[in-house]
């Protein structure tokens, strides 16, 4: 809202730090609770009373407890669990047993043992319907209700077990084998019987299940034993047939002889192959030399033979002798002829020996080749023989293993059947009752004190929440903070709500604090604030208005005039020509001349002015049919100028802003305008719209007066303002 149109002398609104909005105001919370204290206390008391009535009408519930110890390992010769591979000594085993305690099988035993099917507490079909049930069933009213069909006994048993399960709880004791069985009932005796019956039913159920398991295991093992016996016979027969068919006596010995023979042949084959490689090499070199030269003597393979080397040495020796003799004796010499004849003989013998060696190499090569082939065939035959023996041995061992496996399994099952049969009568329970449940003396439900306390606390919390919700939803102007923040106007003062209606009969009684301490001081505070806004004006003219009628603008204007009368000559003018009350407030005789007569020129100023103690008053006079025309006339402007000259202060009681626009006409002639707001009456948006109209008309709005506040509602003042003590002393800020 634009505040620049305010009168230059108006006091500014107090500024606030935006961070203050995020700070929890404990005083404000206390004030909200204090303002709604009776409603909060009443609602809390009502909720508490209802809780008390409900609690004392509830049926008491008793709880009994039996204590059971569950053993993880059973003291028995043979464990049936071992047959099926079940491990019982772990936490999962105990957890399983805890669930078994509340199983349908165990609870059904308890229902039958204690005849709970005939107990209305557990068989809800036996309970009588409440008296109001027929009133709530519309089918009874219309006569359309069908007769109840007969219930299946299995359904009745199931429902009864469900109810019993809801009355039973299992509490394992940590790090022990102890479990507590809690049973609740309306009857303390029945609660104890149920707790003990569950413990006994669990033990009986365990024994029955173990006996059934033993019998089933025995039957199963008997069947398996017959199957194993048949398999063993078949395996033994297959083994015997195979031995006879293959004529197997001592495979190990035969295999040993064959292995040794194979080893010897393999070694001989290696030697022959080595020899063959040498002879083959020589043979190939000889053959290669013949193809190249055609001279056997030039073959290195032959020349390296020891006999050939000796003949070659003799040949060389004779060749040297012949050469020497040819030089010495000549070719015709007998010695020369004899030496040449001997040389030719040696050469001929050398060729013969070379041919023999070549032929021998070929024979050795063929012999070695034949030997290698025959040994290879012998080795292959022995290998086949060994492999055949190995195959027979593998098949024989497989049959022997099958026979042994079937025999071991048959013996194990036969032994287990004997042990199980011998120990079938040694079954022991896995649990024992440590403590029997006793009849409880004190009910566990309802917890009356706790329920009543919680109900009272919830009632208090809900009522406080409603109180804060109402405060949040309340958008009226109630506090000075609301005036400053929502209207952006300074607070000129606050006026308390009158508790004595008789004080309204005469304004003088209010201003003089007769019966309402502090009221006069509050008015003087407003006077001070108003004066501060027009200190530069020699003659001060103020208008007083409000949003709607009944907010106290006329009484505020009257008391402000009385307060200004203590400072100087003051005139109070009733400008509300539609609903005038100033004359009535000051007990001026009806029909007296007033403002309307002056503006209509039917009376003079002296006739319209009524002099009272401390102030002069111009009442409305006769209510005119055209008040807006009169207030906008030149005569009204001239009258106000004349009154400025004659009086120090002029206070105009103007019509409300929301209904008519009369005040907009009057505000043009004023030095300041006092806006009266009744605390907690008008919504903020309505007041904001009215103030906005004034500001748009450039009315000199000085500030607001918060009227009809509750002195006990301290949050009305805001900013830690106090109020008036019994002596009328004002302890706040104006």
C-alpha atoms as one frame of an Amber mdcrd trajectory, in Angstrom:
protein
   0.000   0.000   0.000   1.371   3.341  -0.976   2.240   5.358   2.098   3.539
   8.456   0.326   0.030   9.950   0.360   0.088  10.187   4.105   0.136  13.467
   5.831   3.632  14.710   6.192   3.336  14.788   9.934   2.178  11.210  10.368
   4.393   8.972  12.447   6.063   6.114  10.602   5.268   2.519  11.414   7.852
   0.683  13.423  10.183  -1.349  11.248  10.888  -5.005  11.883  13.748  -7.244
  11.042  12.586  -9.948   8.586  14.497 -12.504  10.636  12.069 -11.902  13.497
   9.450 -13.832  11.544  11.542 -17.008  11.826  11.984 -16.709  15.603   9.521
 -18.584  17.787   7.787 -16.113  20.053   7.198 -18.025  23.280   5.152 -15.176
  24.696   2.881 -15.301  21.670   2.428 -19.047  22.137   1.591 -18.492  25.788
  -0.894 -15.788  24.886  -2.663 -18.026  22.370  -2.953 -20.788  24.944  -4.055
 -18.322  27.590  -6.756 -16.864  25.339  -8.206 -20.325  24.696  -7.427 -21.784
  28.094 -11.001 -22.553  29.067 -11.750 -24.255  25.759  -8.509 -26.235  26.021
  -9.198 -27.278  29.595 -12.802 -28.143  28.778 -11.912 -30.260  25.762  -9.123
 -32.028  27.665 -11.414 -32.708  30.613 -14.122 -34.077  28.303 -11.692 -36.412
  26.543 -10.278 -37.554  29.882 -13.756 -38.210  31.260 -14.710 -40.230  28.184
 -11.486 -42.225  28.507 -12.240 -42.934  32.170 -15.747 -44.140  31.325 -14.463
 -46.324  28.498 -11.626 -47.783  30.570 -13.838 -48.722  33.486 -16.371 -50.292
  31.117 -13.735 -52.557  29.547 -13.505 -56.193  30.582 -10.285 -56.925  32.518
  -7.877 -59.344  30.839  -5.622 -61.666  32.864  -2.354 -63.198  31.698  -0.704
 -66.397  32.877   2.762 -67.630  31.918   4.262 -71.095  31.737   7.984 -71.653
  31.149   9.269 -74.353  28.799  12.824 -75.544  28.153  13.503 -76.910  24.661
  16.538 -79.175  24.308  18.633 -78.822  21.173  20.042 -82.359  21.362  18.113
 -85.416  22.455  19.631 -87.991  24.792  18.918 -91.054  22.633  20.969 -93.858
  21.143  20.022 -93.220  17.526  18.953 -89.824  16.163  16.225 -90.034  13.561
  17.429 -86.656  12.313  20.626 -88.343  11.148  18.639 -90.601   8.831  17.219
 -87.592   6.977  20.198 -85.272   7.460  18.382 -82.846   9.802  20.517 -80.675
  12.083  18.777 -79.856  15.341  21.469 -78.099  17.353  21.247 -74.572  15.965
  19.214 -71.411  16.215  17.017 -72.323  13.275  15.909 -75.417  15.152  14.831
 -73.382  18.182  13.101 -70.799  16.009  11.229 -73.599  14.296  10.074 -74.981
  17.636   8.893 -71.525  18.710   6.663 -71.423  15.646   5.427 -74.946  16.336
   4.278 -73.777  19.770   1.695 -71.538  18.057   0.900 -73.935  15.227  -2.667
 -74.925  14.446  -1.994 -78.519  15.444  -0.918 -77.586  18.970  -3.704 -75.029
  19.413  -6.317 -77.478  18.167  -5.280 -79.904  20.894  -5.760 -77.103  23.448
  -9.194 -76.205  22.036 -10.358 -79.806  22.314  -8.787 -80.385  25.713 -10.263
 -77.249  27.321 -13.547 -77.405  25.353 -13.064 -73.852  24.069 -15.624 -74.410
  21.315 -18.283 -73.904  23.984 -16.611 -70.822  25.458 -18.091 -67.542  24.111
 -14.771 -65.766  24.685 -13.105 -67.908  22.016 -16.098 -69.022  19.938 -17.466
 -65.620  18.970 -20.600 -67.163  17.485 -21.771 -67.890  21.020 -21.502 -64.235
  22.044 -24.717 -62.274  22.361 -25.083 -59.325  20.025 -25.215 -55.891  21.743
 -28.612 -54.281  22.162 -27.889 -51.658  19.524 -26.833 -54.138  16.833 -30.397
 -54.484  15.564 -30.749 -50.737  15.339 -27.723 -50.475  13.071 -28.820 -53.257
  10.700 -31.119 -51.697   8.082 -32.234 -55.129   6.930 -34.014 -55.633  10.252
 -35.966 -52.441   9.664 -37.017 -53.578   6.197 -37.627 -57.187   7.195 -35.084
 -58.408   4.631 -32.660 -60.113   6.983 -32.196 -63.757   6.069 -31.844 -66.472
   8.715 -28.265 -67.414   9.468 -27.037 -70.508   7.636 -25.580 -73.436   9.541
 -21.845 -73.048   9.979 -19.423 -75.802   9.025 -17.752 -77.321  12.146 -14.366
 -76.996  10.471 -14.996 -73.277  10.049 -15.967 -72.946  13.712 -12.797 -74.771
  14.750 -10.659 -72.580  12.476 -12.157 -69.366  13.826 -11.788 -70.552  17.424
  -8.128 -71.404  16.812  -7.583 -67.948  15.320  -9.069 -66.292  18.408  -6.967
 -68.497  20.684  -3.851 -67.640  18.673  -4.544 -63.945  19.247  -4.701 -64.631
  23.015  -1.357 -66.483  23.048   2.162 -65.093  22.660   5.564 -66.791  22.688
   8.562 -65.040  24.266  11.968 -66.724  23.795  14.583 -65.790  26.376  17.698
 -64.615  24.550  20.807 -66.819  24.611  18.934 -69.629  26.401  16.755 -72.598
  25.526  13.938 -71.157  27.630  10.674 -69.944  26.122   7.787 -68.288  27.958
   4.217 -69.061  26.932   1.810 -66.198  27.704  -1.933 -66.809  27.599  -4.603
 -64.143  28.126  -8.241 -64.570  29.046 -11.077 -62.851  30.825 -10.890 -65.675
  33.367  -7.645 -65.871  35.367  -8.143 -69.610  35.921  -8.659 -70.242  32.212
  -5.566 -68.182  31.346  -3.422 -70.455  33.538  -5.036 -73.596  32.105  -4.393
 -72.432  28.533  -0.710 -71.663  29.202  -0.150 -75.088  30.783  -2.203 -76.856
  28.111  -0.109 -75.352  25.318   3.106 -76.575  26.946   1.711 -80.091  27.403
   0.204 -80.138  23.912   3.552 -79.162  22.415   5.337 -82.021  24.206   2.626
 -84.503  23.173   2.738 -83.264  19.600   6.506 -83.621  19.533   6.365 -87.195
  20.845   3.675 -88.134  18.339   5.603 -86.609  15.454   8.817 -88.359  16.473
   7.046 -91.709  16.810   5.425 -91.231  13.432   8.778 -90.231  11.975  10.414
 -93.357  13.410   7.741 -95.643  11.987   7.883 -93.966   8.614  11.675 -94.180
   8.610  11.569 -97.881   9.459   9.052 -98.609   6.710  11.099 -96.635   4.225
  14.334 -98.397   5.161  12.641-101.822   4.933  11.583-101.037   1.394  15.028
 -99.783   0.492  16.620-102.887   2.057  14.636-105.174  -0.247  15.682-103.143
  -3.257  19.328-103.219  -2.176  19.209-106.995  -1.628  17.931-107.535  -5.147
  20.579-105.212  -6.590  23.322-107.064  -4.679  22.207-110.429  -6.047  22.150
-109.125  -9.605  25.608-107.566  -9.255  27.141-110.759  -7.827  25.622-112.864
 -10.612  26.956-110.520 -13.295  30.451-110.748 -11.765  30.405-114.536 -11.719
  29.077-114.810 -15.280  31.803-112.538 -16.559  34.571-114.553 -14.889  33.247
-117.796 -16.380  32.736-116.284 -19.817  36.258-114.863 -20.014  37.839-117.784
 -18.112  39.501-115.381 -15.740  41.680-117.001 -13.064  44.725-114.812 -12.338
  44.654-111.661 -14.404  47.363-110.063 -12.332  49.916-112.840 -13.122  49.056
-112.972 -16.802  49.295-109.222 -17.033  52.744-109.290 -15.363  54.173-111.918
 -17.813  52.774-110.102 -20.808  54.164-106.814 -19.588  57.667-108.304 -19.178
  57.488-109.895 -22.634  56.402-106.589 -24.149  59.299-104.862 -22.439  61.899
-107.364 -23.790  60.527-107.220 -27.325  60.501-103.447 -27.211  64.160-103.368
 -26.159  65.160-105.831 -28.976  63.203-103.787 -31.476  65.108-100.690 -30.453
  68.463-102.465 -30.915  67.501-103.868 -34.327  66.269-100.479 -35.444  69.578
 -98.899 -34.422  71.531-101.559 -36.372  69.183-101.193 -39.323  69.769 -97.477
 -39.349  73.557 -98.029 -39.641  73.325-100.680 -42.348  70.728 -98.676 -44.217
  72.995 -95.649 -44.145  75.942 -97.638 -45.544  73.735 -99.310 -48.108  72.333
 -96.009 -49.327  75.824 -94.489 -49.654  77.053 -97.466 -51.615  74.084 -97.330
 -53.934  74.594 -93.631 -54.347  78.321 -94.093 -55.199  77.622 -96.745 -57.873
  75.111 -94.529 -59.603  77.547 -91.636 -59.725  80.892 -93.234 -60.625  80.404
 -96.886 -61.405  83.630 -97.647 -59.529  83.245 -99.573 -56.282  86.748 -98.708
 -55.202  85.954 -95.042 -55.077  83.242 -95.545 -52.566  84.188 -94.181 -49.187
  81.879 -96.661 -47.469  83.955 -99.528 -48.947  87.345 -97.925 -48.611  86.835
 -97.435 -44.942  86.556-101.207 -44.455  89.692-102.507 -42.543  90.468-105.295
 -45.084  90.242-102.880 -47.967  92.445-100.402 -46.177  95.153-103.165 -45.678
  94.993-104.132 -49.366  95.154-100.488 -50.341  98.305-100.084 -48.249  99.895
-103.127 -49.948  98.867-101.744 -53.329 100.446 -98.413 -52.581 103.661-100.086
 -51.383 104.000-102.188 -54.564 103.177 -99.196 -56.736 106.107 -97.351 -55.174
 108.383-100.407 -55.683 107.323-100.742 -59.338 107.913 -97.071 -59.883 111.322
 -97.312 -58.265 112.295-100.457 -60.315 111.114 -98.873 -63.527 113.550 -96.079
 -62.919 116.266 -98.399 -61.808 115.899-101.549 -64.036 113.491-100.710 -66.769
 110.309-102.532 -67.848 112.027-105.734 -69.082 113.769-106.567 -65.925 112.543
-109.773 -64.263 112.205-108.081 -60.949 110.137-105.421 -62.596 107.940-108.024
 -64.268 107.546-109.924 -60.991 106.608-106.745 -59.105 104.011-105.762 -61.692
 102.521-109.256 -61.590 102.229-109.022 -57.811 100.629-105.545 -58.078  98.003
-106.829 -60.502  97.280-109.734 -58.182  96.751-107.365 -55.267  94.481-105.127
 -57.333  92.422-108.097 -58.475  92.075-109.278 -54.891  91.103-105.734 -53.878
  88.260-105.661 -56.398  87.104-109.099 -55.298  87.079-108.002 -51.641  85.267
-104.767 -52.464  82.581-106.741 -54.322  82.254-109.122 -51.397  81.929-106.237
 -48.940  79.275-104.556 -51.085  77.350-107.805 -51.346  77.673-108.292 -47.545
  76.331-104.824 -46.831  73.264-105.537 -48.963  72.689-108.869 -47.205  73.047
-107.275 -43.738  70.618-104.521 -44.688  67.992-106.994 -45.870  68.483-109.167
 -42.778  68.171-106.189 -40.406  65.111-105.016 -42.264  63.462-108.410 -41.972
  64.341-108.635 -38.269  62.873-105.176 -37.587  59.615-106.138 -39.301  59.254
-109.414 -37.431  59.975-107.740 -34.078  57.433-104.978 -34.857  54.769-107.613
 -35.505  55.653-109.390 -32.276  55.430-106.151 -30.274  52.013-105.319 -31.767
  50.713-108.759 -30.903  51.905-108.493 -27.319  50.395-104.977 -27.024  47.019
-106.267 -28.169  47.262-109.043 -25.652  48.048-106.577 -22.801  45.257-104.231
 -23.874  42.793-107.098 -23.943  43.856-108.100 -20.446  43.448-104.482 -19.249
  39.944-104.268 -20.690  38.942-107.456 -18.963  40.543-106.283 -15.740  38.680
-102.897 -15.914  35.329-104.624 -16.451  36.104-107.095 -13.684  37.002-104.359
 -11.206  33.854-102.356 -12.103  31.702-105.387 -11.380  33.580-106.036  -8.143
  33.095-102.383  -7.040  29.382-102.537  -7.779  29.076-105.682  -5.733  31.020
-104.136  -2.834  29.010-100.878  -2.938  25.690-102.690  -2.871  26.956-104.904
  -0.093  28.121-101.920   2.029  24.838-100.055   1.501  22.852-103.169   2.301
  24.842-103.721   5.499  24.392-100.049   6.554  20.608-100.128   6.058  20.329
-103.480   7.752  22.310-102.190  10.746  20.234 -98.960  10.912  16.974-100.928
  10.828  18.208-103.097  13.673  19.212-100.011  15.719  15.979 -98.139  14.975
  13.850-101.128  15.887  15.805-101.601  19.101  15.455 -97.931  20.115  11.899
 -97.201  18.921  10.691 -97.423  22.505  13.393 -95.039  23.793  11.798 -91.839
  22.435  12.269 -88.877  24.805  10.697 -85.426  24.709  12.754 -82.510  23.478
  11.228 -80.181  26.066  10.242 -80.032  29.706   8.059 -77.680  31.696  10.228
 -75.557  33.962   7.420 -73.566  35.624   3.711 -74.256  35.582   1.442 -71.269
  35.032  -0.405 -70.086  38.147  -3.657 -68.186  38.420  -2.950 -64.431  38.064
  -4.424 -62.050  40.610  -4.059 -58.717  38.789  -5.259 -58.041  35.223  -2.736
 -56.897  32.616  -5.300 -55.038  30.528  -6.596 -52.455  30.364  -3.826 -50.278
  31.769  -6.222 -47.732  33.152  -3.773 -45.095  34.320  -1.777 -45.251  31.105
  -4.848 -45.063  28.865  -6.359 -42.180  30.821  -3.018 -40.371  30.842  -2.543
 -40.827  27.097  -6.128 -39.726  26.453  -5.628 -36.612  28.563  -2.359 -35.852
  26.775  -3.930 -36.372  23.350  -6.902 -34.228  24.344  -4.547 -31.499  25.457
  -2.482 -31.727  22.277  -5.538 -31.749  20.008  -7.160 -28.829  21.802  -3.928
 -26.835  21.645  -3.625 -27.668  17.969  -7.177 -26.489  17.352  -6.438 -23.298
  19.269  -3.379 -22.572  17.126  -5.334 -23.486  13.986  -8.080 -21.030  14.908
  -5.448 -18.384  15.516  -3.927 -19.064  12.104  -7.320 -18.943  10.378  -8.272
 -15.723  12.167  -7.451 -12.938   9.673  -8.923 -10.088  11.655  -7.024  -7.073
  12.954  -6.421  -7.954  16.604  -3.062  -6.568  17.612  -0.962  -3.486  17.138
   1.373  -5.673  15.110  -1.513  -6.486  12.763  -2.200  -2.753  12.358   1.390
  -1.969  11.473   2.075  -5.018   9.297  -1.261  -5.465   7.519  -2.375  -1.813
   7.290   1.069  -0.218   7.270  -0.208   2.460   9.648   1.305   3.731  12.888
  -0.626   2.927  16.054  -1.794   6.112  17.742  -3.072   4.242  20.761  -5.276
   1.476  22.063  -8.580   1.617  23.907  -9.831  -1.162  26.166 -13.115  -2.938
  25.777 -15.651  -1.544  28.239 -16.742  -4.061  30.821 -19.442  -1.852  32.375
 -22.194  -1.045  29.912 -23.493   1.725  32.178 -20.400   3.807  31.424 -21.612
   4.223  27.863 -24.498   6.356  29.047 -22.246   9.408  29.283 -18.880  10.072
  27.676 -17.669  12.118  30.615 -17.739   9.011  32.801 -15.362   7.246  30.436
 -12.879  10.056  30.066 -12.764  10.721  33.789 -11.940   7.016  34.559 -15.115
   6.532  36.582 -15.400   2.750  36.822 -12.894   2.053  33.986  -9.338   2.737
  35.253  -6.845   3.771  32.610  -9.330   4.684  29.902  -8.739   8.426  30.209
  -4.965   7.930  30.104  -5.363   5.887  26.926  -7.310   8.746  25.330  -4.654
  11.254  26.357  -2.036   9.022  24.731  -4.006   9.193  21.490  -4.237  12.974
  21.911  -0.457  13.196  22.207   0.046  11.097  19.084  -2.443  13.187  17.118
  -0.877  16.456  18.261   2.553  15.298  17.164   1.286  14.872  13.620   0.223
  18.554  13.267   2.664  20.528  15.389   3.221  23.080  12.599  -0.501  23.850
  12.298  -1.818  26.712  14.445  -5.354  25.439  14.138  -5.706  21.680  13.964
  -8.655  19.935  12.359  -8.932  16.146  12.693 -11.397  13.615  11.262 -12.232
  10.272  12.908 -13.642   7.346  10.900 -13.724   3.526  10.747 -14.468   0.726
   8.304 -18.061  -0.058   9.360 -20.459   1.281  11.988 -20.157   0.038  15.540
 -16.359  -0.003  15.781 -16.331   2.902  18.274 -15.350   5.810  16.044 -17.915
   8.182  17.614 -16.877   7.398  21.192 -13.231   7.722  20.154 -13.917  11.093
  18.523 -15.861  12.278  21.590 -13.148  11.259  24.055 -10.414  12.668  21.820
 -12.292  15.985  21.788 -12.541  15.945  25.586  -8.798  15.263  25.821  -7.977
  18.088  23.389 -10.296  20.344  25.375  -7.787  20.178  28.224  -5.182  21.769
  25.930  -7.241  24.426  24.189 -10.575  25.476  22.809 -12.048  22.414  21.125
 -15.095  21.756  18.972 -16.608  18.315  18.247 -18.646  18.157  15.025 -20.907
  15.206  14.161 -20.347  14.802  10.397 -22.099  11.412  10.295 -25.325  12.769
   8.852 -26.692   9.264   8.273 -26.355   7.653  11.716 -25.492  10.440  14.177
 -24.714   9.463  17.802 -22.663  12.405  19.183 -25.712  14.234  20.489 -26.956
  11.108  22.164 -23.565  10.425  23.756 -23.551  13.879  25.350 -27.291  13.821
  26.204 -28.088  16.749  23.901 -31.789  17.154  23.473 -33.157  15.633  20.301
 -34.282  18.030  17.596 -31.642  20.600  18.504 -30.029  22.539  15.691 -26.834
  21.069  14.299 -24.563  20.675  11.275 -27.362  19.754   8.903 -29.232  22.932
   9.862 -26.122  25.056   9.324 -25.481  23.580   5.882 -29.163  23.903   4.969
 -29.087  27.523   6.203 -31.974  26.899   8.591 -30.018  27.845  11.726 -27.122
  30.059  12.714 -23.743  28.998  14.188 -24.659  30.185  17.661 -27.817  28.063
  17.553 -25.959  24.944  16.402 -23.060  25.127  18.873 -23.792  23.492  22.241
 -21.367  24.451  24.960 -20.511  21.757  27.493 -17.864  21.443  30.174 -14.500
  21.690  28.415 -15.700  21.491  24.778 -18.237  22.776  22.282 -20.351  20.401
  20.228 -22.176  20.713  16.937 -24.480  17.700  16.696 -25.998  16.419  13.487
 -29.291  18.153  13.996 -32.116  17.006  11.767 -30.988  14.071   9.593 -30.951
  15.322   5.974 -31.986  13.322   2.893 -28.856  14.350   0.956 -25.859  14.196
   3.330 -23.243  13.742   0.582 -24.354  16.892  -1.226 -24.201  18.881   1.996
 -20.692  17.650   2.882 -19.415  18.452  -0.609 -20.964  21.904  -0.678 -19.140
  25.245  -0.533 -21.025  26.103   2.650 -19.343  23.117   4.380 -15.916  24.266
   3.215 -16.612  27.807   4.381 -17.925  26.533   7.702 -14.743  24.564   8.357
 -12.584  27.596   7.569 -14.646  29.649  10.008 -14.333  26.988  12.691 -10.547
  26.885  12.201 -10.415  30.551  13.044 -12.524  30.226  16.188 -11.133  26.993
  17.726  -7.754  25.550  18.571  -8.906  22.016  17.768 -11.770  20.744  15.644
 -12.689  17.022  15.745 -14.989  15.673  13.013 -16.904  12.429  13.630 -17.178
  11.103  10.054 -19.246   8.273   8.536 -17.621   4.822   8.008 -15.547   4.320
   4.872 -16.998   1.048   3.616 -20.644   2.064   3.337 -20.482   5.574   1.849
 -17.978   8.029   0.414 -18.901  10.932   2.712 -15.624  10.717   4.558 -13.710
  11.186   1.300 -15.345  14.600   0.941 -14.600  15.595   4.509 -10.978  14.343
   4.515  -9.945  16.992   1.962 -10.338  19.707   4.592  -8.549  17.906   7.473
  -5.056  18.174   8.856  -5.159  14.540   9.877  -7.429  11.493   9.912  -7.672
   9.009  12.776  -8.741   5.511  11.675 -10.522   3.443  14.367 -10.294  -0.370
  14.142 -12.236  -2.657  16.458  -9.961  -5.489  17.578 -10.955  -8.906  16.268
 -13.992  -7.809  14.273 -13.149  -7.041  10.661 -11.166  -9.190   8.255  -7.856
  -7.634   7.318  -8.657  -7.475   3.600 -11.824  -5.422   4.267  -9.920  -2.927
   6.423  -7.086  -2.789   3.884  -9.580  -1.992   1.120 -11.136   0.811   3.184
  -7.767   2.343   4.057  -6.780   2.011   0.410  -9.785   4.099  -0.617  -8.690
   6.857   1.737  -5.119   6.837   0.503  -6.223   6.877  -3.128  -8.287   9.983
  -2.296  -5.068  11.461  -0.775  -6.659  11.577   2.649  -4.118  12.576   5.368
  -4.365   9.306   7.329  -2.500   9.996  10.552  -2.690   6.536  12.064  -4.991
   3.988  13.626  -6.548   3.478  17.029  -7.088  -0.136  18.081 -10.384  -0.145
  19.935 -12.235  -2.566  22.207  -9.233  -4.685  23.090  -9.373  -7.225  25.888
  -7.041  -5.998  28.643  -6.409  -9.632  29.637  -5.342 -10.594  26.128  -1.819
  -9.247  26.367  -0.901 -10.284  22.866  -3.160  -7.503  21.604  -0.545  -4.862
  22.279   2.382  -6.423  20.491   6.047  -5.487  20.879   5.972  -6.245  24.584
   3.588  -3.357  25.293   2.008  -3.279  28.674  -1.217  -1.550  29.598  -2.599
   0.269  32.562  -2.336  -0.637  36.168  -5.021  -0.025  38.761  -3.936   3.586
  39.174  -4.283   4.273  35.472  -0.526   4.372  34.778   0.364   3.463  31.225
   3.442   1.317  30.967   3.787   0.903  27.213   4.794   2.914  24.192   2.376
   5.172  22.380
